[in-house]
Amino acid sequence: MAKFRYTARDMEGKVVKKYVEAANYADVYESIEKNGLQPIKILQLDKQEKQTKAKKLSLKTVTLFCRQFGSMLSAGIPLVKAFDILTVQAKQTGQRQLYRIYGNIYQNIQKGMSLNECMRAEGDVFPPMLVNMVRAGEASGNLDIVIDKCGVYFESQHRLKNKIKTGLLYPKILLVLLVIIVVGLFTFILPKFFVVFDQLDVELPAVTQAVIAISDFFINKWLYIVIAVAAVWLLFVILMTNYQFAYYIDQIKTQLPIVRVATEKVAIANFSSTMAVLYGSGVSMLDSLEIASSILNNKYYEERFKSVIKAVESGKMLSAALEKEQIFEPMFTSLMFVGEEAGNLEHILQEISVFYMSEAEEAIARMVTVIEPVILVIIGVLLLVVIAAVIVPSFSLASQVTEKAKAS
C-alpha cells in the first residue's frame, strides 16, 4: 500500500484535504467518489513512485496529444481504439513515458473507468485543467469539442511561452557577453598593460589603480569568485522552494517598474484564456477559478486569488471580488463586470484572452527594449572606465618620454 494526499471539494463547495493509503491512484479516486467528494488533485507521497509516475508532460506534448486525440474523436474513432493507436504510435517513436501512460489508460478504459479517472490515475502527468475539461466533456457528451478547445488553448499557451523565451533571449545574450567582456578584460588583456606600466615606473591615476586592484582580484581569487557565484545561485534556488521567499520574489515582479506591466499582462492573458475554456466547457466557477489561479506561476497572485475564491463561494459576483482585491488592472475588472451583467461571461472571457495575449506580447517587447539599452549602457561605461585606465597612464608615459628626450 502506498500513501497518497488528495485535494477534493464537497457538496457545499468546501475544499477537503486528506491523507490515505491505497494500492494505486484509481483506488484513491474511487474512495473519493464514494465519500461524495469531487477530486481536484491526487498526489502520491512515495518519492520513488512520484519520480517515475508524476513527471509532468510538456505543453508541446499536451498540445500534440489534444490535437491527435481530438482528430480521432472527430473522425468517430472509439475511445479504446484511439488510445490503442496512441499507444502503438508512442512505442514506434520510442516515447517510453507516453507509451506507459497511453497503455495504462487503454487498459483502464477497458476495465470500465472513465477517461478523466484514467488520467487522474496517472498522477500529475496531465495538467489539472485538462483532466477537469475531460470530466466536463464526458458529462456533457461533447468530449470531442472539449478536446479541440483544449488543443487550441494549450497551443496558445505554448506559443506565448515561446514568445516570452524568444523576447528574453537577446538580453540574456547581452548579459553573457557582459560577463565575457569583464572576465576577458580583467583577466587577460589589462594585466599586459599593467606589467608595462609597472616596468616603466609610470605614475598611475586613481582609476587605473582601482582597475588594477580589480584585475588582481580576478586573477588571484578566481576560484573564490566561482564558488561564491555558485553558492549564491544555489542558495537562491533552495530559497525559491520556500513558499514565503517565492511569494516575496513574485510580489517584487508585480511592483518593479520594468517588469510589472509585462507580468500583469501575461497573468491576465493566462487567467482569462484558462477561465474561458474551463467555464465555457461546463466546469464549475469555483473549480475554474482554482485551476486558473494555480497556472499563473505566481505565488503572490495565487494568494490574492484565495480571497477572490472565498468571496465567490460566499455568493459575490466574480467581478466584484476581483475589484475588491484589485489584483489586476481596472479595465479587466470592468470587462468582467460587463460579461457577468450581460450573462455572456464565456464570450467576454474569450475576447479578453485574445486582447490580452496581444497586450502581453507588446508588453514583453517593450520590457526588452528597456532592458537592452540598460545592458548596453553598462557595457559602454565599463569600456570607458577601462579605456581611461589605460589611456591616462599612456599619456603620462608619453610625457615622461618627451621630457627625457628634451633633457638629453
C-alpha positions as CSV (number, residue, x, y, z in Angstrom):
1,M,0.0,0.0,0.0
2,A,1.2,3.5,-0.9
3,K,0.5,6.8,0.8
4,F,-1.5,9.5,-1.0
5,R,-2.6,13.0,-0.4
6,Y,-5.7,14.3,-2.1
7,T,-7.5,17.6,-2.5
8,A,-11.2,17.5,-3.2
9,R,-14.4,19.5,-2.9
10,D,-17.5,18.5,-1.0
11,M,-21.1,19.1,-2.0
12,E,-21.1,22.6,-0.4
13,G,-18.0,23.6,-2.4
14,K,-15.6,23.5,0.5
15,V,-12.0,22.2,-0.1
16,V,-11.1,19.0,1.7
17,K,-7.5,17.7,2.0
18,K,-6.7,14.2,3.4
19,Y,-4.0,11.6,3.6
20,V,-5.0,8.0,2.7
21,E,-3.3,4.6,1.9
22,A,-4.3,2.8,-1.2
23,A,-2.9,0.4,-3.8
24,N,-3.0,2.9,-6.7
25,Y,-4.4,6.2,-7.9
26,A,-7.6,4.5,-9.2
27,D,-8.4,3.2,-5.7
28,V,-7.9,6.7,-4.2
29,Y,-10.2,8.2,-6.9
30,E,-12.9,5.6,-6.2
31,S,-12.6,6.3,-2.4
32,I,-13.1,10.0,-3.0
33,E,-16.1,9.4,-5.2
34,K,-17.7,7.1,-2.6
35,N,-17.4,9.8,0.0
36,G,-19.4,12.2,-2.2
37,L,-16.4,14.4,-3.0
38,Q,-15.2,15.9,-6.3
39,P,-11.5,15.2,-6.7
40,I,-9.2,18.1,-7.6
41,K,-5.7,16.7,-7.2
42,I,-4.2,13.4,-6.1
43,L,-0.5,13.1,-5.1
44,Q,1.5,10.0,-4.2
45,L,3.9,10.7,-1.4
46,D,6.2,7.8,-2.1
47,K,9.3,9.6,-3.6
48,Q,10.4,6.8,-5.9
49,E,7.0,6.3,-7.4
50,K,6.5,10.0,-7.7
51,Q,9.6,10.4,-9.8
52,T,8.6,7.6,-12.2
53,K,4.9,8.4,-12.5
54,A,4.4,12.1,-11.9
55,K,6.8,13.6,-14.4
56,K,4.6,16.3,-16.0
57,L,4.1,16.4,-19.7
58,S,5.4,19.5,-21.5
59,L,3.0,22.0,-23.1
60,K,4.1,20.9,-26.5
61,T,3.4,17.2,-25.7
62,V,0.0,18.0,-24.2
63,T,-0.9,20.1,-27.3
64,L,0.1,17.3,-29.6
65,F,-2.0,14.8,-27.6
66,C,-5.1,17.1,-27.7
67,R,-4.6,17.6,-31.5
68,Q,-4.2,13.8,-32.2
69,F,-6.8,12.6,-29.8
70,G,-9.3,15.3,-30.9
71,S,-8.9,14.4,-34.6
72,M,-9.6,10.8,-33.9
73,L,-12.7,11.6,-31.8
74,S,-14.0,13.9,-34.5
75,A,-13.4,11.1,-37.0
76,G,-15.7,8.9,-34.9
77,I,-12.9,6.5,-33.6
78,P,-14.0,4.9,-30.3
79,L,-12.2,5.8,-27.1
80,V,-10.5,2.5,-26.6
81,K,-9.3,2.3,-30.2
82,A,-8.0,5.9,-30.1
83,F,-5.7,5.0,-27.1
84,D,-4.7,1.8,-28.8
85,I,-3.5,3.8,-31.7
86,L,-1.7,6.4,-29.5
87,T,0.0,3.5,-27.6
88,V,1.3,1.9,-30.7
89,Q,2.5,5.2,-32.1
90,A,4.3,6.1,-28.9
91,K,6.0,2.7,-29.0
92,Q,7.1,3.1,-32.6
93,T,8.5,6.6,-31.9
94,G,10.4,5.4,-28.8
95,Q,8.5,7.7,-26.4
96,R,8.6,5.4,-23.4
97,Q,6.8,7.7,-20.9
98,L,3.9,8.2,-23.4
99,Y,3.8,4.5,-24.2
100,R,3.4,3.7,-20.5
101,I,0.8,6.4,-19.9
102,Y,-1.3,5.6,-23.0
103,G,-1.0,1.9,-22.3
104,N,-2.3,2.3,-18.8
105,I,-5.2,4.5,-19.9
106,Y,-6.0,1.9,-22.7
107,Q,-6.2,-0.9,-20.1
108,N,-8.1,1.1,-17.5
109,I,-10.7,2.2,-20.1
110,Q,-11.3,-1.5,-20.9
111,K,-11.9,-2.1,-17.2
112,G,-14.7,0.4,-17.3
113,M,-13.1,3.6,-15.9
114,S,-13.9,6.9,-17.4
115,L,-11.2,8.8,-19.3
116,N,-10.8,11.5,-16.6
117,E,-10.5,8.8,-14.0
118,C,-7.8,7.1,-16.1
119,M,-5.9,10.4,-16.5
120,R,-6.1,11.1,-12.7
121,A,-4.8,7.6,-12.1
122,E,-1.5,8.7,-13.8
123,G,-0.8,11.3,-11.1
124,D,0.3,14.7,-12.1
125,V,1.4,13.9,-15.7
126,F,-1.6,15.7,-17.2
127,P,-2.4,19.3,-16.3
128,P,-5.3,19.5,-13.8
129,M,-7.1,21.8,-16.2
130,L,-7.1,19.1,-19.0
131,V,-8.4,16.5,-16.6
132,N,-11.2,18.7,-15.4
133,M,-12.1,19.6,-19.0
134,V,-12.2,15.9,-19.9
135,R,-14.6,15.3,-17.0
136,A,-16.8,18.1,-18.1
137,G,-16.7,16.9,-21.7
138,E,-17.6,13.3,-20.7
139,A,-20.5,14.6,-18.5
140,S,-21.9,16.8,-21.4
141,G,-21.3,14.3,-24.1
142,N,-19.1,16.8,-26.1
143,L,-15.7,15.3,-25.4
144,D,-14.5,15.9,-29.0
145,I,-15.4,19.6,-28.9
146,V,-13.8,20.0,-25.4
147,I,-10.6,18.3,-26.5
148,D,-10.4,20.6,-29.6
149,K,-10.8,23.6,-27.3
150,C,-8.0,22.2,-25.1
151,G,-5.8,21.8,-28.2
152,V,-6.3,25.5,-29.1
153,Y,-5.8,26.6,-25.5
154,F,-2.5,24.7,-24.9
155,E,-1.2,25.7,-28.3
156,S,-1.8,29.4,-27.5
157,Q,-0.1,28.9,-24.1
158,H,2.8,27.2,-25.7
159,R,3.1,30.0,-28.3
160,L,3.0,32.7,-25.6
161,K,5.6,30.8,-23.5
162,N,7.9,30.6,-26.6
163,K,7.5,34.3,-27.4
164,I,8.5,35.1,-23.8
165,K,11.6,33.0,-24.2
166,T,12.4,34.5,-27.6
167,G,11.9,38.0,-26.3
168,L,14.2,37.5,-23.4
169,L,16.9,35.7,-25.4
170,Y,18.7,38.8,-26.7
171,P,19.0,40.4,-23.2
172,K,20.4,37.0,-21.9
173,I,22.9,37.0,-24.7
174,L,23.9,40.6,-23.8
175,L,24.4,39.6,-20.2
176,V,26.6,36.7,-21.1
177,L,28.5,39.0,-23.4
178,L,28.9,41.4,-20.5
179,V,30.3,38.6,-18.3
180,I,32.7,37.5,-21.0
181,I,33.9,41.1,-21.6
182,V,34.5,41.6,-17.8
183,V,36.4,38.4,-17.4
184,G,38.4,38.8,-20.6
185,L,39.4,42.4,-19.9
186,F,40.3,42.0,-16.2
187,T,42.0,38.6,-16.5
188,F,43.8,38.5,-19.9
189,I,44.0,41.9,-21.6
190,L,44.5,44.6,-19.0
191,P,47.3,42.8,-17.0
192,K,49.6,43.0,-20.0
193,F,49.3,46.8,-20.0
194,F,49.8,47.0,-16.2
195,V,53.0,45.0,-16.5
196,V,54.4,47.6,-18.9
197,F,53.3,50.5,-16.6
198,D,55.0,48.8,-13.7
199,Q,58.3,48.2,-15.5
200,L,58.5,51.8,-16.7
201,D,57.5,53.1,-13.2
202,V,54.6,55.2,-14.6
203,E,52.6,57.3,-12.1
204,L,49.2,55.8,-12.1
205,P,45.9,57.7,-11.5
206,A,43.3,56.5,-9.1
207,V,41.1,55.0,-11.8
208,T,44.0,52.8,-13.0
209,Q,44.9,51.7,-9.5
210,A,41.3,50.7,-8.9
211,V,41.2,48.7,-12.1
212,I,44.5,47.0,-11.3
213,A,43.1,46.0,-7.9
214,I,40.0,44.5,-9.5
215,S,42.2,42.7,-12.1
216,D,44.4,41.3,-9.4
217,F,41.4,40.1,-7.5
218,F,40.0,38.4,-10.6
219,I,43.4,36.7,-11.3
220,N,44.3,35.6,-7.7
221,K,40.8,34.9,-6.4
222,W,39.0,33.5,-9.4
223,L,38.3,30.2,-7.7
224,Y,36.6,32.0,-4.7
225,I,34.6,34.1,-7.2
226,V,33.3,31.0,-9.0
227,I,32.5,29.3,-5.6
228,A,30.7,32.5,-4.4
229,V,28.6,32.8,-7.5
230,A,27.7,29.1,-7.5
231,A,26.8,29.3,-3.8
232,V,24.6,32.4,-4.3
233,W,22.8,30.8,-7.2
234,L,22.3,27.5,-5.2
235,L,21.1,29.4,-2.2
236,F,18.6,31.3,-4.4
237,V,17.3,28.0,-6.0
238,I,16.9,26.5,-2.5
239,L,15.1,29.6,-1.1
240,M,12.7,29.6,-4.1
241,T,11.4,26.3,-2.8
242,N,10.3,28.2,0.4
243,Y,6.8,29.5,-0.1
244,Q,7.4,32.8,1.7
245,F,10.5,33.6,-0.2
246,A,8.9,32.7,-3.6
247,Y,5.9,34.8,-2.6
248,Y,8.2,37.8,-1.9
249,I,10.0,37.4,-5.2
250,D,6.7,37.1,-7.1
251,Q,5.4,40.2,-5.3
252,I,8.5,42.1,-6.4
253,K,7.8,41.1,-10.0
254,T,4.4,42.8,-9.7
255,Q,5.9,46.0,-8.4
256,L,9.2,46.6,-10.3
257,P,8.7,49.3,-13.0
258,I,10.4,47.4,-15.8
259,V,8.7,44.0,-15.4
260,R,5.4,45.0,-13.6
261,V,3.3,45.6,-16.7
262,A,4.6,42.6,-18.6
263,T,4.0,40.3,-15.5
264,E,0.4,41.6,-15.1
265,K,-0.5,41.4,-18.9
266,V,0.8,37.8,-19.1
267,A,-1.1,36.8,-15.9
268,I,-4.3,38.3,-17.2
269,A,-3.9,36.6,-20.6
270,N,-3.3,33.2,-18.9
271,F,-6.1,33.6,-16.4
272,S,-8.7,34.8,-18.9
273,S,-7.9,32.2,-21.5
274,T,-7.9,29.4,-18.9
275,M,-11.2,30.6,-17.4
276,A,-12.8,30.9,-20.9
277,V,-12.0,27.3,-21.8
278,L,-12.9,25.8,-18.4
279,Y,-16.1,27.8,-17.6
280,G,-17.2,27.6,-21.2
281,S,-16.9,23.8,-21.1
282,G,-19.1,23.3,-18.1
283,V,-16.5,23.3,-15.2
284,S,-17.9,25.0,-12.1
285,M,-17.0,28.6,-11.4
286,L,-15.1,27.7,-8.2
287,D,-13.1,24.9,-9.8
288,S,-12.4,27.1,-12.8
289,L,-11.1,29.8,-10.5
290,E,-8.9,27.4,-8.5
291,I,-7.3,25.9,-11.6
292,A,-6.9,29.2,-13.5
293,S,-5.2,30.9,-10.5
294,S,-2.9,27.9,-10.0
295,I,-1.5,28.1,-13.5
296,L,-0.3,31.7,-13.1
297,N,3.1,30.5,-11.7
298,N,3.0,33.5,-9.3
299,K,2.6,32.8,-5.6
300,Y,1.5,36.5,-4.9
301,Y,-1.3,36.2,-7.4
302,E,-2.3,32.8,-6.1
303,E,-2.5,34.0,-2.6
304,R,-4.6,37.0,-3.6
305,F,-7.0,34.8,-5.6
306,K,-7.7,32.7,-2.4
307,S,-9.7,35.7,-1.2
308,V,-11.5,36.0,-4.5
309,I,-12.5,32.3,-4.4
310,K,-13.8,32.7,-0.9
311,A,-15.8,35.7,-1.9
312,V,-17.3,34.0,-4.9
313,E,-18.0,30.9,-2.7
314,S,-20.0,33.2,-0.3
315,G,-22.2,34.4,-3.2
316,K,-20.3,37.5,-4.5
317,M,-20.0,38.2,-8.2
318,L,-16.6,37.4,-9.7
319,S,-16.1,41.0,-10.9
320,A,-16.9,42.4,-7.5
321,A,-14.5,40.1,-5.8
322,L,-11.7,41.0,-8.3
323,E,-12.4,44.7,-7.9
324,K,-12.2,44.5,-4.1
325,E,-8.8,42.6,-4.2
326,Q,-7.5,44.9,-7.0
327,I,-5.4,42.0,-8.4
328,F,-5.5,43.2,-12.0
329,E,-6.0,46.5,-13.8
330,P,-9.4,48.2,-13.6
331,M,-10.2,47.7,-17.3
332,F,-10.1,43.9,-16.9
333,T,-12.4,44.0,-13.9
334,S,-14.8,46.3,-15.8
335,L,-14.9,43.9,-18.8
336,M,-15.6,41.0,-16.4
337,F,-18.5,43.0,-14.9
338,V,-20.0,43.7,-18.3
339,G,-19.8,40.0,-19.2
340,E,-21.5,38.9,-15.9
341,E,-24.2,41.5,-16.2
342,A,-24.9,40.6,-19.8
343,G,-24.9,36.9,-19.0
344,N,-22.2,36.0,-21.6
345,L,-19.1,35.6,-19.3
346,E,-17.7,32.9,-21.5
347,H,-17.7,35.1,-24.6
348,I,-16.2,38.1,-22.8
349,L,-13.5,35.9,-21.4
350,Q,-12.6,34.7,-24.9
351,E,-12.5,38.4,-26.1
352,I,-10.4,39.4,-23.1
353,S,-7.9,36.5,-23.6
354,V,-7.4,37.4,-27.3
355,F,-6.9,41.1,-26.4
356,Y,-4.5,40.5,-23.5
357,M,-2.5,37.9,-25.4
358,S,-1.6,40.7,-27.8
359,E,-1.1,43.1,-24.9
360,A,1.2,40.6,-23.2
361,E,3.4,40.2,-26.4
362,E,3.6,44.0,-26.7
363,A,4.5,44.4,-23.0
364,I,7.3,41.8,-23.3
365,A,8.6,43.6,-26.4
366,R,8.6,47.0,-24.5
367,M,10.3,45.4,-21.5
368,V,13.0,44.1,-23.7
369,T,13.5,47.5,-25.4
370,V,14.1,48.9,-21.9
371,I,16.4,46.2,-20.7
372,E,18.6,46.1,-23.8
373,P,19.8,49.8,-23.6
374,V,20.5,49.4,-19.9
375,I,22.8,46.5,-20.5
376,L,24.5,48.3,-23.4
377,V,25.0,51.4,-21.3
378,I,26.6,49.2,-18.6
379,I,28.9,47.7,-21.2
380,G,29.7,51.2,-22.5
381,V,30.5,52.6,-19.1
382,L,32.7,49.6,-18.4
383,L,34.6,50.0,-21.6
384,L,35.0,53.8,-20.9
385,V,36.5,53.1,-17.5
386,V,38.9,50.5,-18.9
387,I,39.9,52.9,-21.7
388,A,40.5,55.7,-19.2
389,A,42.5,53.3,-17.0
390,V,44.8,52.5,-20.0
391,I,44.9,55.8,-21.9
392,V,45.6,58.2,-18.9
393,P,48.8,56.4,-17.9
394,S,49.8,56.1,-21.6
395,F,49.7,59.9,-21.9
396,S,51.7,60.2,-18.7
397,L,54.2,57.7,-20.1
398,A,54.4,59.7,-23.4
399,S,55.0,62.9,-21.4
400,Q,57.9,61.2,-19.4
401,V,59.5,60.0,-22.7
402,T,59.2,63.5,-24.2
403,E,60.8,65.2,-21.1
404,K,63.7,62.7,-21.1
405,A,64.2,63.3,-24.8
406,K,64.3,67.1,-24.3
407,A,66.7,66.6,-21.3
408,S,69.1,64.6,-23.4
